[in-house]
Amino acid sequence: MNKENQIISCYRNTVNDYFMRLGGSGVYDGFEDWHPAFLTIGCATQVKNNLTFEALEPVWFRLPMKIVYGCDDLREKVYEELFSSMKKSLHQHDLLNAAIVELKQILNRYYGINQLSLFEDAYTKAKSEIESNTLKVAK
């Protein structure tokens, strides 16, 4: 029996469940179906790379501020859940990469190519900016 990826488990049981209980994309202005996946990956990236909240600004500013600072402290809860589960793993890089692949499949299957494209675009840009900022700090 394969154990589900901790990041995917957090996405399904914590993040996506939270928004489904609120009613999905009708939750509030600006909500998109790719946001729960992006929030999950942002928090997982923060845990994996031991980054500060500020270092993840390229992720957070691509999400509605209601998700980043509201939603019953969902972002903080997701970070804590992933911190607790991912720190036990010796293969955090593989875990994150596998989760990204699976989340892309989920977005495409359930929400369509448009939501997948929005996720991919936001992820690519945020990752590039985080890497660029990290290099600047290291110099």
C-alpha positions in Angstrom: 0.0 0.0 0.0 1.4 3.4 -1.0 1.2 6.1 1.5 -0.2 9.4 0.1 2.2 12.2 -0.3 1.9 14.4 2.8 1.6 17.6 0.7 -1.2 16.1 -1.4 -2.9 14.9 1.8 -2.7 18.4 3.3 -4.1 19.9 0.0 -7.1 17.5 0.0 -7.9 17.2 3.7 -7.1 20.7 4.9 -6.8 23.3 2.1 -9.2 22.2 -0.6 -11.6 20.9 2.1 -11.7 24.4 3.7 -12.7 26.1 0.4 -15.1 23.4 -0.6 -16.9 23.9 2.7 -17.2 27.6 1.9 -18.6 26.9 -1.6 -15.7 26.8 -4.0 -14.9 29.6 -6.4 -17.9 31.6 -5.3 -16.2 32.2 -1.9 -15.3 35.8 -2.6 -14.2 38.1 -5.4 -10.9 37.1 -7.0 -10.9 33.4 -5.8 -9.7 30.9 -8.4 -9.8 27.2 -8.2 -6.0 27.0 -8.5 -5.4 29.1 -5.3 -5.7 26.2 -2.8 -3.0 24.2 -4.7 -0.8 27.2 -4.9 -1.2 28.0 -1.2 -0.3 24.4 -0.4 2.8 24.5 -2.7 3.9 27.8 -1.2 3.8 26.5 2.3 5.6 23.3 1.3 8.3 25.3 -0.4 8.6 27.4 2.7 9.1 24.3 4.8 11.4 22.5 2.4 13.8 25.4 1.9 13.4 26.8 5.5 12.4 30.2 4.2 10.8 33.0 6.0 7.3 34.3 5.3 8.9 37.4 3.7 11.1 35.3 1.4 7.9 33.7 0.0 6.5 37.1 -1.0 6.5 36.1 -4.7 4.0 33.4 -3.8 1.9 35.3 -1.4 1.4 38.4 -3.6 0.0 36.1 -6.3 -2.8 35.0 -4.0 -5.7 37.1 -2.7 -4.8 38.7 0.6 -7.9 37.1 2.1 -6.1 33.7 1.7 -2.7 34.9 2.9 -4.0 36.8 6.0 -7.5 35.5 6.6 -9.4 32.3 6.1 -9.3 31.5 9.8 -5.5 31.5 9.7 -5.5 28.8 7.0 -2.0 29.6 5.7 -0.5 29.3 9.2 -2.3 26.0 9.8 -1.1 24.6 6.5 2.5 25.6 7.2 2.3 24.0 10.6 0.8 20.8 9.3 3.4 20.5 6.5 6.3 21.5 8.8 5.2 18.7 11.2 4.8 16.0 8.4 7.6 17.0 6.0 10.4 17.4 8.5 10.1 13.7 9.1 10.9 13.0 5.4 14.4 12.6 4.2 13.2 13.2 0.6 11.5 16.6 0.8 12.7 17.6 -2.7 11.1 14.5 -4.2 8.0 14.9 -2.1 7.5 18.5 -3.4 8.2 17.6 -7.0 5.8 14.7 -6.9 3.2 16.9 -5.3 3.5 19.5 -8.0 3.0 16.9 -10.7 0.0 15.5 -8.9 -1.6 18.9 -8.2 -1.2 19.8 -11.9 -3.1 16.6 -12.8 -5.8 17.3 -10.3 -6.2 20.9 -11.5 -6.4 19.8 -15.1 -8.8 16.9 -14.4 -11.3 18.8 -12.1 -10.9 22.4 -13.0 -9.6 22.5 -16.6 -6.7 23.7 -18.6 -7.3 27.3 -17.8 -6.9 26.8 -14.0 -3.9 24.6 -14.6 -2.3 27.3 -16.8 -2.8 29.9 -14.2 -1.2 27.7 -11.6 1.8 26.9 -13.8 2.3 30.5 -14.7 2.1 31.7 -11.1 4.4 28.9 -9.9 7.0 29.4 -12.6 7.2 33.2 -11.9 7.2 32.8 -8.1 9.9 30.1 -8.2 12.1 32.2 -10.5 11.7 35.3 -8.2 12.4 33.3 -5.0 15.6 31.8 -6.6 16.7 35.2 -7.8 16.1 36.8 -4.4 17.9 34.0 -2.6 20.9 34.5 -4.9 20.9 38.2 -4.2 20.9 37.6 -0.4 23.7 35.1 -0.7 26.0 37.5 -2.5 
